[in-house]
Amino acid sequence: MLSKQVNITVFMHMQYINSREGMASWTEHTLPPLVIKQLNDKMYEKRKSGALEIEKILKDYAAKEDFQSIEQIIVCLGKEFANAPTAQPRNGGLIGLAACAIALGKHSSKFTEKLVKPALACFTDPDNRVRYFACEALYNICKVSRGSVLTFFNEIFDGLSKLADDTDTNVRNGSQLLDVLMKDIVSESGSFNIPSFIPLLRDRIYTKKPFCRRFVVCWVCGCL
């Protein structure tokens, strides 16, 4: 019985190693090694350099309408970087996703879900720097994608309502900038779904947290 358990443990461990090696190989196949190194760097300027390289690569793919290669890079950034176990690659993945949106311009609407969801997931990250960079990344994504992000408006609003009371001042400031942008996008859109938004607004209006309450009141006033 013990022998069987040991064999199962070894088998599962080998599966884990193989899966990690497979993902590493996939990442290297999708992005140049230097860019991978830069996105994993602890220095912001190095991660920014990696993001600028991604921007150049995606502009080239967009000009060729090679949307399959574009999607592979976006998925890689969302899964292998923004979802990494340590903070540095998560920050690298976020700035990389923002660079993708900037590079794609009008084509970014084809990849809205794959750009928005990894950034939203980082709103609840335990690291305050990651939460801040998530706000920054989503701001840049929304600024380019505009109305196409309204598909995920409820999720964005829910995340912002929680970040309004974040313990970190920089995170709160970053969320406020994104909040202002979302109000602009909603006001210029003729397709904003108010009926689906009202239940969420009603749930949040009873909060006792002052920053969250102020956030909700501002949206109530904006909807009148």
ChimeraX attribute file (.defattr): number of C-alpha atoms within 10 A of each C-alpha:
attribute: neighborCount
match mode: 1-to-1
recipient: residues
	/A:1	6
	/A:2	7
	/A:3	8
	/A:4	9
	/A:5	10
	/A:6	11
	/A:7	12
	/A:8	12
	/A:9	12
	/A:10	12
	/A:11	12
	/A:12	12
	/A:13	12
	/A:14	12
	/A:15	12
	/A:16	12
	/A:17	12
	/A:18	12
	/A:19	12
	/A:20	12
	/A:21	12
	/A:22	12
	/A:23	15
	/A:24	13
	/A:25	11
	/A:26	14
	/A:27	21
	/A:28	15
	/A:29	12
	/A:30	18
	/A:31	17
	/A:32	14
	/A:33	11
	/A:34	13
	/A:35	22
	/A:36	21
	/A:37	14
	/A:38	21
	/A:39	28
	/A:40	22
	/A:41	18
	/A:42	14
	/A:43	12
	/A:44	16
	/A:45	12
	/A:46	17
	/A:47	26
	/A:48	19
	/A:49	16
	/A:50	25
	/A:51	25
	/A:52	19
	/A:53	19
	/A:54	25
	/A:55	21
	/A:56	14
	/A:57	18
	/A:58	26
	/A:59	18
	/A:60	15
	/A:61	17
	/A:62	18
	/A:63	10
	/A:64	9
	/A:65	13
	/A:66	12
	/A:67	16
	/A:68	9
	/A:69	15
	/A:70	22
	/A:71	17
	/A:72	16
	/A:73	22
	/A:74	25
	/A:75	20
	/A:76	21
	/A:77	30
	/A:78	24
	/A:79	17
	/A:80	18
	/A:81	26
	/A:82	28
	/A:83	20
	/A:84	16
	/A:85	10
	/A:86	12
	/A:87	20
	/A:88	20
	/A:89	25
	/A:90	30
	/A:91	30
	/A:92	31
	/A:93	33
	/A:94	31
	/A:95	28
	/A:96	31
	/A:97	33
	/A:98	28
	/A:99	24
	/A:100	29
	/A:101	28
	/A:102	22
	/A:103	22
	/A:104	22
	/A:105	15
	/A:106	12
	/A:107	16
	/A:108	22
	/A:109	19
	/A:110	14
	/A:111	19
	/A:112	20
	/A:113	14
	/A:114	17
	/A:115	29
	/A:116	25
	/A:117	15
	/A:118	25
	/A:119	31
	/A:120	21
	/A:121	16
	/A:122	23
	/A:123	24
	/A:124	16
	/A:125	15
	/A:126	10
	/A:127	12
	/A:128	19
	/A:129	17
	/A:130	24
	/A:131	29
	/A:132	23
	/A:133	24
	/A:134	32
	/A:135	30
	/A:136	21
	/A:137	28
	/A:138	27
	/A:139	23
	/A:140	21
	/A:141	25
	/A:142	26
	/A:143	20
	/A:144	21
	/A:145	25
	/A:146	21
	/A:147	19
	/A:148	18
	/A:149	22
	/A:150	20
	/A:151	14
	/A:152	14
	/A:153	18
	/A:154	16
	/A:155	16
	/A:156	21
	/A:157	19
	/A:158	14
	/A:159	18
	/A:160	24
	/A:161	22
	/A:162	18
	/A:163	25
	/A:164	25
	/A:165	19
	/A:166	19
	/A:167	10
	/A:168	14
	/A:169	13
	/A:170	16
	/A:171	23
	/A:172	21
	/A:173	16
	/A:174	21
	/A:175	28
	/A:176	17
	/A:177	13
	/A:178	22
	/A:179	21
	/A:180	11
	/A:181	17
	/A:182	22
	/A:183	15
	/A:184	13
	/A:185	20
	/A:186	20
	/A:187	13
	/A:188	12
	/A:189	14
	/A:190	9
	/A:191	11
	/A:192	16
	/A:193	14
	/A:194	11
	/A:195	8
	/A:196	11
	/A:197	13
	/A:198	14
	/A:199	10
	/A:200	14
	/A:201	19
	/A:202	12
	/A:203	10
	/A:204	18
	/A:205	15
	/A:206	11
	/A:207	14
	/A:208	9
	/A:209	12
	/A:210	11
	/A:211	17
	/A:212	20
	/A:213	17
	/A:214	16
	/A:215	22
	/A:216	23
	/A:217	15
	/A:218	11
	/A:219	14
	/A:220	14
	/A:221	8
	/A:222	11
	/A:223	12
	/A:224	5
